[in-house]
Structure formats: structure tokens, C-alpha cells
């Protein structure tokens, strides 16, 4: 039982540098050959207590391409939790049916809790404003693919750094590879102190800005844009104040580095103008596609499935 618990995929903080590199290499192998019968006979439950399009569809695509079966729900309103069933009871019940649970929940810590009350491996597909570790793996794989390395890169993160769980997870994931970070956010959405303390303890360089300047863009290898998430605000006036504060336009990239790539966890609202889409430095749609391969790697890793390298 303990062994199974250890194999859950709950937080990037649980991963060593070696784990990350192994998963990146595994994703690379799946990109070369995504259709395999590795999960034949396996049932995977996708429990989405919070809305999702890309994450759910890419997990389900990953499972289908590996010949597994998917059960689950994409709207908690259609489940017994709307009748008052506890998360514990839902997890215990689903554990009887599935070999793997993939869960997104609006409460921070829900995935960790789920992993502690079941023998079935749990993959965290996002818990509140806390973590989004599978997104981090596809981000790391995208960075590796576009830069040819993970070490010694300058990464600029823009937008909602307070509630952006993809930002929080990526800081932790990249911390093994000696990055330099630029953080661009309004005062209301600046990076929480806990992540600054984390970087200081790791001896990582970071700088904070409120202006979205071309000077910072021009020094970057990766420009990571995020949307301001309306669903995380209790005060809609606060949201209205900051929602369109940073918009990346194509002319802002004219002096940027040749190897710069623009990432975004999607969905985008207004923060990247459509004229950026035709720039070869825009990588966010390819990044989303990489999600299938990264999630195939994660699923096989937690299930302990030995898959031969792609030819």
C-alpha cells in the first residue's frame, strides 16, 4: 500500500531532478510513437470537480492512445457530491472501479488527501490555486524541446502570479536547473512570499516588475504568459481593475532573442494579441499538444508500466 501511495503524482515538489529528466525523456519517446497498447485492460477514472477542457481532454486522449478505458465525470453537479457525498466517500467508491484516479478539485490539498485515503494511484490535475503538476511536466517538456536544455535559462512570467497554480508549480519544477526568473504582475497579483522564500533558499535569482517592458522580454528565453483568472476573485471590481493590464503584441517581440518561445497554459483571454499567433516564437498551441505526451509519461510512471523506448 505504501508503495502505491508513493507512486501518486500530487506535487512537483515530490519529484527529484532525476524524476523530471526521466519523465521528459519518456514524453519524448511517446511523441515519437504515441499509440501503444500499454494500458490494455486498465481503467482510469477522471474526476473533474472543477471545469476543464484541455487538461481533461489531453488526459483522456493520452489514455485512449495507450489503449486504456476512461470512466469519470467532467461536472461535479452531475455526481453524488451534489447530494452531499464527501470527497472521501467518492474516492473510496471510485477506487473500487479504477486502476488510477486523475482528479481536479477546487480545494487546495484535495489531491494529497485523496492519495492518502486510497491504495489506487492519484494524479493531481489541479487543486485550487495550489499546484498543477501535470501542466508543469508539459511545460518542462516544451521548454526542453524548444531550448534543447533545461539548465541556465531566463524565464519571464507575466500576469496572475498570485493565483496561477501553473506558475507556482513551474517555479518548483525549474528550481533544479539554475533558472533566472523575472516576475511581472500588478501589486494585487504578485507572487506569494512563500515562493520567494523557496527561491531564496535555493539560491535562485529573481526580480519583480510591475511594468511589462520590451527590455525584460529581450533578455528572456521563455516568456510565460498567464490569464487573470476571474474565478479566483471574490471581488469582481478587483478583477475588472487588473484583467487587461498586460497584453503581449507582436511588435513587442521585434528585438527579442531568436530562441525566445512564448508559452501560455491556456485558455487565453486578452493577454496575447492574435497577431502574435503567426510569429514562429509563439509556442502555446504546440505546448498544449505536448500535454498528451507528458501525461502519457506520467500515467505510465505512476502505474509502474515498463514501456519500451520508441524506435
Residue pairs with C-beta under 8 A, 6 or more apart in sequence:
1 119
4 119
4 120
4 121
5 115
5 116
5 119
7 121
7 301
7 302
7 303
7 304
8 111
8 115
8 121
8 122
8 123
8 124
8 302
9 121
9 122
9 123
9 124
9 133
9 134
9 298
9 301
9 302
10 111
10 112
10 115
10 122
10 124
10 131
10 133
11 112
11 124
11 131
11 133
11 169
11 172
12 131
12 133
12 136
12 169
12 170
12 172
12 173
13 172
15 23
15 133
15 173
16 176
17 176
17 177
20 137
20 140
20 150
20 173
20 176
21 150
22 301
23 137
23 140
23 141
23 294
23 297
23 298
23 301
24 137
24 140
24 141
24 144
24 150
24 297
26 296
26 297
26 300
26 301
26 307
27 137
27 138
27 141
27 290
27 293
27 294
27 296
27 297
28 141
28 145
28 293
29 297
29 307
29 309
29 310
30 292
30 293
30 296
30 297
30 310
31 290
31 293
32 310
32 311
33 310
33 311
34 65
34 292
34 293
34 296
35 65
35 66
36 65
36 66
36 67
36 307
37 66
37 67
38 66
38 67
38 300
38 305
38 307
39 63
39 66
39 67
39 68
39 299
39 300
39 303
39 305
40 67
40 68
42 68
42 69
42 99
42 100
42 303
43 68
43 69
43 70
43 71
43 97
43 98
43 99
43 100
44 59
44 63
44 68
44 69
44 70
44 71
44 72
44 98
44 99
44 100
44 101
44 102
44 299
45 70
45 71
45 72
45 94
45 97
45 98
45 100
45 101
45 102
46 56
46 59
46 60
46 70
46 71
46 72
46 73
46 74
46 102
46 103
46 125
47 72
47 73
47 90
47 91
47 94
47 101
47 102
47 103
47 104
47 105
48 56
48 72
48 73
48 74
48 75
48 76
48 103
48 104
48 125
49 76
49 81
49 103
49 104
49 105
49 106
49 110
50 76
50 104
50 105
50 106
50 126
51 74
51 75
52 74
52 104
52 125
52 126
53 267
54 266
54 267
54 288
54 291
55 104
55 125
55 126
55 132
55 134
55 135
55 291
56 74
56 104
56 125
58 288
58 291
58 292
58 295
59 102
59 123
59 125
59 134
59 295
59 299
60 70
61 292
62 292
62 293
62 295
62 296
62 299
63 69
63 70
63 299
64 70
65 292
65 296
66 296
66 299
66 300
68 299
71 97
71 98
72 94
72 102
73 79
76 82
79 85
79 90
80 89
80 90
81 87
81 90
87 105
87 107
87 110
87 113
87 114
88 113
88 117
91 101
91 114
91 117
91 118
92 117
92 118
94 101
94 120
95 101
95 118
95 119
95 120
98 120
99 120
99 121
99 303
100 120
100 121
100 122
100 123
100 299
100 302
100 303
101 114
101 118
101 120
101 121
101 122
101 123
102 122
102 123
102 125
103 110
103 111
103 114
103 122
103 123
103 124
103 125
104 124
104 125
104 126
104 127
105 111
105 114
105 126
105 127
105 128
106 127
106 128
107 127
107 128
108 127
108 128
108 129
108 130
109 127
109 128
109 130
110 127
110 128
111 122
111 123
111 124
111 125
111 127
111 131
112 124
112 127
114 122
115 121
115 122
121 302
121 303
123 134
123 298
123 299
123 302
124 131
124 132
124 133
124 134
125 132
125 134
126 132
126 135
126 165
127 165
128 165
129 162
129 163
129 164
129 165
129 168
129 232
130 165
130 168
131 165
131 168
131 169
132 165
132 166
132 169
132 265
133 169
133 173
134 291
134 294
134 295
134 298
135 165
135 166
135 169
135 265
135 291
136 166
136 169
136 170
136 172
136 173
137 173
137 294
137 295
137 297
137 298
138 287
138 288
138 290
138 291
138 293
138 294
138 295
139 166
139 170
139 173
139 224
139 263
139 265
139 287
140 150
140 170
140 173
140 174
140 294
141 290
141 293
141 294
142 261
142 263
142 283
142 286
142 287
142 290
143 150
143 153
143 155
143 174
143 222
143 261
143 263
144 150
145 290
146 222
146 259
146 261
146 283
147 153
147 221
147 222
147 259
147 261
150 174
150 176
150 177
151 177
151 178
152 177
152 178
152 179
153 174
153 177
153 179
153 180
153 221
153 222
154 179
154 180
154 181
154 182
154 219
154 220
154 221
154 222
155 170
155 174
155 179
155 180
155 181
155 182
155 220
155 221
155 222
155 224
156 181
156 182
156 183
156 184
156 216
156 217
156 219
156 220
156 222
156 223
156 224
157 164
157 167
157 170
157 181
157 182
157 183
157 184
157 224
157 226
158 184
158 185
158 212
158 223
158 224
158 225
158 226
158 246
158 248
158 271
159 184
159 185
159 189
159 225
159 226
159 227
159 228
159 246
159 271
160 167
160 185
160 189
160 226
160 227
160 228
160 229
160 232
161 167
161 183
161 185
161 189
161 190
161 191
161 226
162 185
162 188
162 189
162 190
162 191
162 192
163 189
163 229
163 232
164 226
164 229
166 226
166 265
167 191
167 224
167 226
168 192
168 195
170 224
171 181
171 195
171 198
171 199
172 198
174 181
175 198
175 199
175 202
175 204
178 204
179 204
180 204
180 205
180 206
181 199
181 204
181 205
181 206
181 207
182 206
182 207
182 208
182 209
182 216
182 219
182 220
183 190
183 191
183 206
183 207
183 208
183 209
184 208
184 209
184 210
184 211
184 212
184 216
184 246
185 191
185 208
185 210
186 210
186 242
186 245
187 210
188 238
188 241
188 242
189 228
189 242
190 208
191 208
196 206
199 206
209 216
212 246
212 248
214 252
214 255
214 256
217 223
217 252
217 253
217 256
217 260
218 255
218 256
218 257
219 257
220 256
220 257
220 260
221 257
221 259
221 260
221 261
222 260
222 261
222 263
223 248
223 256
223 260
223 261
223 262
223 263
224 263
224 264
225 246
225 248
225 262
225 263
225 264
225 268
225 271
225 272
225 284
226 264
226 265
226 271
227 264
227 267
227 268
227 269
227 271
228 239
228 242
228 243
228 245
228 269
228 271
230 236
230 239
230 243
233 239
243 269
243 270
244 270
244 271
246 271
247 270
247 271
247 272
247 273
248 262
248 271
248 272
248 273
248 276
249 273
249 275
249 276
250 273
250 275
250 276
250 278
250 279
253 260
253 262
253 276
253 279
253 281
256 281
260 281
261 281
261 282
261 283
262 272
262 276
262 279
262 281
262 282
262 283
262 284
263 283
263 284
263 287
264 271
264 272
264 284
264 287
266 284
266 287
266 288
268 284
272 282
272 284
276 282
299 305
300 307
